Amino acid sequence: MFFGGPAGAGGSSRDVTRDRIEMHQHHQGITGESTVAADEPQAPVRYYAFGPYVLDTVRRVLWRERTRVNLTRTPFDVLVTLIQRRAGVVSKDELIEAIWGGRIVEENSLARHVSTLRKALNDTREVGEYITTVHALGYRFTAAVVELDALPDGVGQPEAVPTIDEAVRTVGQLGRVVVESASQPSEAGRPVTPVRIEPVAPARQADRWWVTAVTTAAVVLVAITGMLALIEGRGAPPVPAGTVEPYTSGGLDRQPTWSPDGRAIAFVSDREGSADIWIRPADSPAPYRVTTSPAQDWQPAWAPDGRWLAFRSERGRGGIYLVSPSGHSERELAPFGYRPIWSPDGRQVLFFEHDPEVPGAPLGLYLVDVAGGPVRRVLDELTAGFVSGYASWRPTGGQLAIWGQGHDGRWKFLTASPETEAAEEWTLLPEARHLLDSGLLRLERFAWTRSERVLYFEGRSRGVRNIWRVPVDPVARSWRGVPERLTIGAGQDTDIALAPDDARLAFGVRAQRTGIWAFDLDVQRGRLGDEGVQLTPRDADARTFDVAPEGRRLIYRTVRGEWDEIWTRSFDGGGERLLLASAQWRHVRPLLSRDGTRLAYVRTAPAEALRGDGALVVVDVDEGTERIVAMPDDRRFVPDDWTGDGRSLMGTCRPDGSERRAVCVVDVDTGDVQVVLADDRRDLRPRRLSPDGRWLAFTASHPGSFDTTTLYVAPLGGGSWVRVTDGRSRVGRVVWSEDGRALYYVSDPGGGVNVWRRRFEPATGRTSGEPYRLTAFEGAQRPVPDDLDAVDIAVADGRLVLPVTETSSRIWTVTLDW
């Protein structure tokens, strides 16, 4: 759930936006007062004319010459507000306040409604004929406007046809299905009509019978208004996407899998507190619980004969389990693994060594016979050629299908026999390859129809995750078209599952927002004291940050559209200001010096950010001046901490002639690099220096060991390493307590990412006691981000600071009518 209106502590988001507008005016050479027109006109104007359009604010209708333009309520209100405040830039926060009045709204609601308005005006460019986007600031209406006292002759005749807004108005309590206009023909010459699911608060149980009926009717009505495709052009009338319905209404329902007869869906839900497997029959609104373990049970897959559900469980050290749909006869199938997938004959289960959802996870595939037998690795040499990817069974035989990105950056779709390892690469159209290899579109998990003629993918484009469709030719082993978007919307569409008849698709719609939170910390007992306070504004999706313990300053990074921004504020609240903003560069791994006066980060182009390439930059926080640190390009230095004197940065680099990463120190004035800790067999990464500068906390991992790292402490002047963790799970960011007598670190034993604490005695150089889990973010209503390496933490002024992700999710089904 996301909020419009004033931001949280540290000043309102409107004040922040005004600062950004003033910065924009300064760069554009604009002087004088702010261009934001906050006041409404003194005398109400009933009609406005611009271009071929007339806006009737009385009847709330937009006319193009003498033809009514269909606009729903919110895009209409956006247009009225922009026209009435056309004297200057209207900030996004002012639009949200004017239209929603501070009510709860979704993350990208405003951008979606502006996009809808632009399409209605045939004005889809960023700098358009009517509406111009002023990046990171807001919007401005730029066309000439004439105020009228009456409608022109012939305009405004009564119409019997209802507006789309009237047809779908009552759907809002459960979810609104919207089909936007589009024009790209599909491979078969017919454009696909995508559907948008707008996740909102669940309806009351008594309301669902009529809401579902209205939803179905609204889809039919709205589907005839237009179509959407990937590439602009002209095409035939749209192919309706069919009926779209919500299937569950829990707080975090996800990962659906169909029963073989298509009459029920099993899924994961936390509605009873922990993640368990649930089943909801199609003829019953009430799901029932299948697993009841305190450990997380997830990633279910229903067997072809209906007798078993395979799933991943975090019991013990985690593995693949089986359970009957009635909840009986649980047993372990494999002692490790993720994402089980049944073979078409139900005799074997394919699973992954690492969760393919985790960024950077290598592709390792295993098979196990359900009747018993050893687990065996398959297609080892083939999968070694992929940086990351996904695999499933080919529907009509014993082959596996593999999709992923090779080490050369090229995307490939292969079919291969797990027995003979014979593989064939399928042909992709040049247009499809361009979209994928250029990074404009990233396709991930897929589902393959039984006819083998259509692939459905979960795809990411411009940070949004939707469902995509690709027609394929199983005889020619080729893709017959470019990827076509099936769903659009602000939520993240994921966890696709095809029904056995290929006529329905189930998927999850997830909404997330991450902010920086502070929790009171009882240092002596190592306990969190309260529910926490959000430090960053609600409209800033922020997870990367740093806190200077001596400078009492917080900095955080956020990305808004094309703009990558660094903000700074007092740790106690107030004084927030924009420090850096760029549409060209990314500010990776920002770090504050201990006195809070200097900021270091790695500056990269967007395409380089994933590779770790870039320049090391130091910023004077008070002056805002930047300076690039000159150092050898081949070291690939990534900073992790400042030294106590603020003259050097400690981080990881690759020494000359070494294949392993070592701990290095860089003088920020001279660029000189010095290796301070290295190992011939393991990659080392420094985490944090102790407050007195005597001890270094660092992690060590063996090459190819993706999901296990070990946390150590060593004296900075040389000496024995002290083991802090057992090396059975991953360890991310690490910070010291303010007195240097405890370590706080991010880790994932048991599957969930949480903050852990381990006591340390500086006088003896030994740990004491056992590791203690400080947080318990497993219910997924407020977990830290799933990407462990993206979780920054800090301890300052008796508070634990960390990013927290608020998540909601539900399952939808769509009838595929093509």
N, C-alpha and C positions, 0 to 999 in steps of 0.2 A: 504494500500500500504506500502510495507516495502523496506528498502534500504540496498544495499550492499556497500562495500567500506568503507572509513574512517568514524569513529563515530563522534558524535557531540562534543560540548564543553567539555573540560577536557582531551584532548589527544585523539589520534586515538585508535580505537579498536585493531589495530595491536599491539600498545604499550602495551595495556592491556593484550592481549593474550601472548605476550612475557613474561610479569610478571608472568602469570600463568604457562607458560612452565618452567620458572626458578624455581618456587615453586615446580612444579612436579619433576624436576631434583633433587632438594634438598632433597625431600622426598625419591626419588629413589636412593640417594647416587651418583648421576651423577655430575661430576665436569667438569670445563673447559668451553669452549664456548657454546653458545646456539646451540641446535641440528637443528634449523631451517635452511634449505638451501635455501637462498633467491635468489641466482644467477642461471641463466640458464647455461647449458653446453656451453663451448666455441665453440665446433664444433658440428653442428647438427647431430644427429643420426637418421637414417631413420627407423631402425627396432630394436625391442627389443624382446628377447625371455625369457620366464619365465614359469616353469612347462611345461604343454602341449600347452601353448599359444604362439603365435607370434603377436606382435603389429606392424602394418604397418601404420606409420604416414604419408606416402605419399598418399596412397589411402584412408586413414582413415578407416581401417578395422582391426578388431580383429579376428584372426584365432585360432581355437582349433584343433590342428593337421592339417587336410586339410578341415575342415568345418568352414564356416563363422559363427561367433557369432553376432547375431543382437544386436547392440548397437546404441541408438540414439545419437545425437550430444553431448549433455552435459555430460552424463556418460562417453563417449569416451574422452572428454577433461579432465574430472576428472582423468581418468586412466593415460593419458599422463602426466599430471602435477605431479601426485604422483610418477610415475616412474622416471621422470626427476629430481625430488627433493627427491629421496629416501634416501639421506644421513641422513635424520633426520625427525622430526615431522614437518608436514606442517600445519600451523594454518588454521582454517576455514576462517579467514579473507583474508589470502593470496590466498586460493583457490578461494574465491569469486572474488578477484581482478584479478586473472589470467584468470578466465573463463568468468566473466561478465564485467570486466573492470570498476567497480563502477556503473554500470547501476542499475536501480530499479529491485529488485528481491523479491520473496515471502519469507515468514517467514522461512519455512522449506525446501526450494528448495534444498540446498546443501545436507541435510540429506537424502532427497528422492532419489536424483541422486546417492549418494553413496550406498544406499540400492539397487537400481536398478543394479548398477555395481556389487555389491557383489553377487546378485542372478545370474547374467550372468556368473560369475566366479565360481558359486557353493560354495561360501565362505561367509556364512551368519552369522558366529559367530563374536562377538565383537573383540575377539583376533583371527583373522583368519589366514589362510595359506598365504594370499596375502596382505590383508589390516587389520590393527589393529587400533581400536579407542583408542586414548589417551584421556580419559574423560576430558571434559571442556577445552581441548587444541586444538585438531585437529586429523589428521590421519597420518599414516605412512605406506609406502609400505615396507613389511618385507621379501618378497620372493627374492631369488637370481635372478639377471637379467644379461643376456648376451647381449651385444650390437653387432648387425650384420650389415654387409655392404650390404647384399642382402637377399632376401627371400629364405628359404630352398626349395629344389626341390619339385615340386608338389603343393606348396602352392601358392595361388593367382590366380587360374584360373578364367576367367570371369564368372559372374553369371547373369542370366536374371531376377531373382527375386528382386524387389526393397526392400530397407530397410524400416523398420517402420518409421524411421526418414523422409524419402522421402515422405511417405504417409501422415504424419500428420504435415509436416513443415508449411503448409499454415494455419493451424488451430490456430496458436498462437495468432492472433489478437483478437480472441473472447474467446477462452478457449480450453484447450487440454484435451482430454479424453484418459486415459491410463488404460490398464488392466494389472496387474502384475501377475506373475506366482504364482501358489499355488497348493496345492495337497490334501487338506482334503475333503473326500467325504461328501456330505450332508446326511441328514437322509435317503433320498431316494436312496443313493448310487451315486449321481451325485454332483460334487462340484459346488458351486455357483461362478460365475465370478463377482467380485465386480468391480465397475467403480470408477475412481478417477476424480474429477472435479477440475482443477487447475484454480482458479479465477484470471483473469487478467483484464487489462483495457478494457472497452467496445469497440467494433468495431464501425467504422463509419457506419451510416445508409445505405449508398450505398453498403457497403461490405457484408451485412448480408446474402443476398440471397445465395451467393456462399460459405460463411463460414459455414452456416448451412448444406449445402449439403456435404461439405468436412468433417464436423464433423460426420455426419451420416455414410459416407463411411469409415472414419477412425475407428469408433467403430467396424464395421464389420471386418475390416482387423486386427485391433489390438486384438480383442477378441479371434481370433484363436491362438494367441501366448501363452496363458497360463491361469492360474486360481489362485485364492487366497482363502485360508480358514483359520480358526482360529488355527487349530492344524496341525502340520506337518505330512505328510504321503503320500501315493500314491493313486491315484484315477483315475476315468474315465475322458474322455475329458470334457471340461467345458461346462456348460450351458450358452449360451450367455445372457447377461443382456439386450440386445436390444438397441434401439436408445435413446441416451441421447442428449438433446437439451436445450440451454438457452431459457427461456421464457420471461424474462425481462432484461433490461439493465440499470436500474436506479442506483443511488448512494447507496440507502439503501432500497431495495425491500425485503419484508419478509412476513411470515405468510400467505401462500396461502390457499385458500379453493375453491373447484371445484363447478361449477354450477351442478344441478341435471342431466342435459343432457350431461355433460362433454365437453361442447363447449366453456366454458369461465372459467377464474380463477379470483377470487377477492383476493386482497392482500393489504398489508400496504406499503406505500411509503412516503418518505419525499421530493419528487421531486419538490414540490411547497413550501417547507420551513417547514411545520409542518406535523406531522404524520397523514395521512388520509387514508380512504378506497378507493381503485381504482379497476377497472375491466378491464381486457384485453380479448376480444373475441379471440378465437383461429384463426379465419380467418382475423384478423386485427393486424398489428404491433403496433397500437397506443392505449394505454389504456385511459380510461376516469375516471374522479374523481367523487366519489359518495358522500363523506362527505366533508364539508368545514369548520368545526368548528375550531377556534383557539386552542382549547384544543386537546390533543392527542386522536385520535380514532384508535383503534388497536384490534388485536385478533378477526378477523371476522370469522363467520361460516354461510354458506349458507343453508337455509331451504330446506327440501326434496322436497317441492312443487315449489321451485324457487321464491316465492313471497317476501321473506324477507332475509335480512342479519342481524344476531345478532352480536353485537360487544361490546367490552369494551370501554368506553369513560371516560376521566378525567374531564368532565364537572361537575361543582359543586364539590361534594365530591367523584365523581366517581361512576359508576354503569354500568349495562347492558342495551343497547339500541337496538332498531330495526329501520331499514331503508329499503325502497324498493331498488332494483337494479338500478332504475332510479334516486335515490337520494331524493325521496319524502317521505312524511308521517313518518318522524322521531318521535319516542316516546320512553320514558323510560319504560323498562320492569321490572327492579329491581334496588333498590337504592344503591346497592353495588355488588361486585362480579367480578370474572375474568374468562377468558377462557370459553365462552359459547359453549355448544355442544347440537345440536338438537337431540331429540328422533327420532327413525326411522319413527314414524307416524307423526312427525311434530307438535304434540300437546304440548309438553313440552320442556323446555330448562334446561339442567343441567349446573351448574356453580360452581366455587370454591370460598370459602370465602377469601382465600389468593392466590396470584399468585404462582402456583406450580413451576415456574421457579426460584423463589427466594430461595436461600439456607436456609434450616432450616424451611421452611414454613410448618405449621401443615396442615393436610389434613381435610378440612371441606367442605362438599358437600351440595348443595341446589338445589331444583327444583322449577320452576315457570310455571304455565299454560300460554300459549301464549294468550288465549282468555280472561285472567284476573283471578284474585284471589291472595291470599296471598303467599308470599315466604315461603317455609317450608324446614327445615333442615332434611336430611335423613341419615340413617346409622351412627348415631352419635357414638354409642358404638363400632361399627365395625371399623370406621376410627380412633377412639382414640387409637387403637392398633398399628398404624403406626407412625413412626417418620416423614416420608415424603412419598409422592407417587403421583399417577396420576389415574384418572378414566375416563371412557367413557361408552357409551351405548353398550350393546351386540347387534350385528347386527340383530339377528333373533327374538328378543323378548323385553320384557319390563325390563329385568334385567340390572344391571350395572356391569361393569368389573372394578376391582380395582387392581392396581399393585403398590407395594411399599415395604419398608423395615420396619420390626417391631422393637420394642424397644429392642429385643434380638439380633438385627443385622441380622436376617433371612429375606430373600426376599420371598414374597408371591404373587401369582396371584389368585384372588377370583372372583367369580360371585355371585351377591346377588340381591334380590328383594328389591326395595326401599319401597314397600308397606308392605311386611311381615317381612323384614329384615332377611329372611332365606338366608344363605350363604354357598357356597361350595368352598373349597380350591382345586385348581388344582395341579396335581403331576408334579414335575420337575425332569428331569433326573439327576442322581448324578453328571455327568460331568458338566451340566449346573449350578447346585447349587454350585459346587466348584468354578466355575468362578465368580459367583455373590457374594457369602458369603465371599470369600477371598479378594474381592475388586479389582480383576484383571479386571473386567468389571462391569460397572454400567449402567443399562438400565433405561430409564426415560419415556418420553412420548411415547405412542404407537398408532397405527392405526390397526384395525382388518378388514380383508376382509369379504365380505358378505357371503362367503362360510364357514366362521369361521375356516378355515384350516391353515391360515397363520397370524402371528402377525408381524408387522413391528415396530421397536423401534428406538428411538434416543438413542445411547449408547456412553459412554465415556470409553476409554481405553488409559492409559498412557497420559492423558491430551488432547487427540484428540477426537472430537465428530463426529461420523459417523452414518450411517443408518445400522441397523442389522435386520435379518430375523429369525423367529423361526417357524417351522412347528408345528401345534397343532392338537389334536384329540378332537373335541367337544363332541363326544359321551362318550369317556373314561375320559373326562375332564383332559387331560394330555398334556404336551409338548412332541413331538415326536423326538426332536433333540436338539442339542446344538445351541446357537446363532451363526449365520453365517453373516459375514460382507458383506454388499452390496456395500458400497462406501468406498473409501480410498482417502486420500489427506490432504493437509496442511490446507485447510479451515475447518470451523466448519459447519458440515452438520446438519441442524435442521429444525423444522417446517414442519414435514412430513404431507402430505395430500393425501389420496387415491382417485382416480377417482371413480365415481359410478360403472364403469364396472370392477373395480379391475385390469385393465390391464395397468394402468399408475399410476405413483407416482410423485407428485410435492413436492419439498423441497427447502429450502433456503441454500445457501452456503455463510457463513459469514467469513470474515477475520478480525482479530483484533490484535492490538499491543498497549500495555499500557506503557507509559513513564512518568517520573516526569517532570513537567513544572513549570516555574516561570512567573508570570504576574505582571507588575507594578501596584501598588495599591496606589490610592490617599486616604490617611488615613483620611483627613479632610472631604472629600465628600463621602467616601466609594464607590469609583468607580474603575473599572479596566481600565488601560490605554492603553494596547497594545495587540497584538496578542499572545504574550507569547514566551518564549524560552525554548526549551527542555534541561534539565540539564543532563539527563542520555543518554548513547549511544543508537543508534538506534537498536543495536542487543541485548539489554538488556530489556527483558519484565519485567519492574519494576513497582510496585504500592505501596509497603510498604516502608516507609521511615520515617526519622525524621530530624529535623534541630535544632541545638543548637544555640539560638539567641546570646549568649555571645561568644561562641567558633567559630562562623562563619563557621561551618562544617555541611556537609550533609552526611548522611548515607542512603543507600538503600539496599533492599533485592531483589534478583532475583534468579530464578531457571532455570538452563540450563541442560536439560537432568536429570541425577541422582544427579547433584550437586546443593546444596543449598548454596548460597553465600551472604555475606555481604560486600559491597564496601563502602569506605569512600573517600571524596574529599572535597576540599575547596568550600565553598558556592559560591565564586566568580569565580570558574573555575580553572582547573589545579590541580595537586597534587593527582590525583585519584590513589587509590591502593586497592588491595584485602585484606580485613581484616580477614574474616573467610570464609572457604569453607569446606563443608562436604558432602559426599555421604551417610552418615549414619544418620545424624541428620537434623532436621528442626529448623530454627531460627525464632521463632514466636514472634511477637510484639516487635521489637527492639526499644529501647528508649535511646536517648542521654541525659547525664546530662547537666545542663545548661551551664557549662563551656566547654563542648565538650570533656572532658578527659575520661569519662567512658561511657560504653554502657551496657545496661541490656537487656536481652531477655529470653524467655522461650524456653529451649531446649527439643525437643520431637522427638520420633521416628515417621516416616510418619503415621503409623496407629493410633498414639496417638494424632496427631495434631487436628483432628476433635473433640476429646473428651476434649481437654484442659489439658490433663495430661502432666507433664514434670517437669524439674528442672529449678529453677531460676538461671541464670548465669550472672555474672558481668565481663566485659572485660575492661582491660586497653587499651585504643585506641592507644596510642603511642607505648606501648610495645607489644601489641597483646596477653598478658597473660590472661587466663580465670580462674575464681574461682566460684564454686557452692555455693550459699547461703543456708546454712542448716536451714530448717524451717519445721514445722509440715506438714506431707503429706496430712492430711485431710482438710487443708484450701483451697486448689486449688486456689492459689493466681495468679491473672493475672495483670501485671503492666500496669499503664496508664500514670504515670508522676513521675518525680523525685522531691523531695523537694528542696528548694532553696539552702540548704547547701550541697547537693550532698551526704548526708549520708543515706538517706532513700528513698524508693520507695513507692508511693501511688498507690493503685489498688483495685480490688474487690476480696473479699474472702467470705467464708461461715463460720460464727462463730460457735462455739461449740453449738450443740443442736438446731440450727436454720435452717429452710428450706429456708430462704430468704438470698440473697446476700447483703453484706454490704460493706462500704468503710473502707479499712484497710491501715495501714502503716507498712512497714517491714524495720527494721534496716539491711542494707546490710552487716554489719560487724558481728552482733550477731545472725541474723535471728529471732529476737523477733518480734511478730506480735501484733499490737494494733488496736482495732476497734475504729474508730473515728466518724462514722455516720452509723446509722442503722434504719430500719423501720420494724414493725411487719407485715405490709400488702403488702409492695412493695419491689421489687428488686432494689437496688441502684448500680450505677456504676459511679465512679469518672471519670471526663474527663480531666480537667486541673486546676492547681493552678494559681491564678492571678500573675502577675510579682512581686508584693510586698509581696506575700505569705499570704495575709489576707483573700482572698475569694476563695472558691472552686466551680467550675462549675461541676455539676453532673446530671445524668439522672435517672429517676424513672419510673418503669413500673410495672403494676399489673401482677401476674402470669397468663399465658395463653394469655396475650395481645401481640400478635406477631407484629402487625403493628402500634402500637401507643406507644410512649414514651414521657415524658415531661422533658424539660430541666429546671433546677433550678440553682440558685446561693445561697450559704449560707456562713456566716462568719465562718472561720475555728475554731475560739474559741467557737462556739456555738451561736445560735440565730435563728431567723425566716428564713424560706426558701422564696426566691424570685422567682416567676414563670417567666420564660423567653419565653416559647412557650406555645401554647394552648392545647397541648396533643392530637391533632387530626391526627398527622402523626408521622413518625419515625424520630429520631434524632441520628446521628452517632457521629463522632469525633468533638471535640470542641477545639478551641484555643482562646487565648486572644490577643487583639491588644497590641502593644509594650508599650503603655501608660496605659493599663488596663482599658480603657474607652469604649471598645466595645468587643463583643463576635462574633466570626465567627464559624459557625457550618454547618454540612452537614445534609440535610433533604430532604424529598421527598413529600411535599404537591403538589397536582396536578399530581402525578405520576412520575415526572422526578427527578432524584437525582441532587441537586445543592447545592451551598454554599450560606448561608444566613448570614445576619449581624443584630445585635441588640445592640443598645447603652446601656451603663450601667454607672451609676454615683457612683464611689467608696465612695465618701464622704457621700452620703445619703443611699447607698445600694439599689437603685431603678433603674429599667429600664426606658428608655425614648424613645419616638417615637414608631413606629411600626416595626416589622421585615421587612428587605429589602433583596430581592433576588439579590445577587451579580453576579452570573453567570447565563447563559441562555443556558445550554447544552441540548437542546431538539431536535435539528436538527439531532443529532446522527452521524454527521460527526466527531465531536470531543467531545463526551460526557465523563463525568467521569464514572468510572465503575458502572455497574448496581447494584452490591452488595454493599449496603450502608455501611455496617460494614467494608468493605475493603478499604474505601476511607480515607486515611490519609490527613491532611491538616496542613499547617504551615504559620505563618506570621513572616517575618524577613526582616529587612533592606528595608522596604517599598515595599515588594513584597509578593504576595500570592503564595504559592507553593502547588501543588496538582497533583494527577495522572490524566492523560488524555488518554482516549482510542480512537484511530483512527479506524473507522469501515467502511467496505464496504460489501455490500451483494446484491445478485441477486437470482432469482428463476430459477430453472432448472426442467425439467421433464424427466422421464425415462420410457420407455416402458418395462413392465415386461413380459418376454417371456418364463417363466418356466411353 
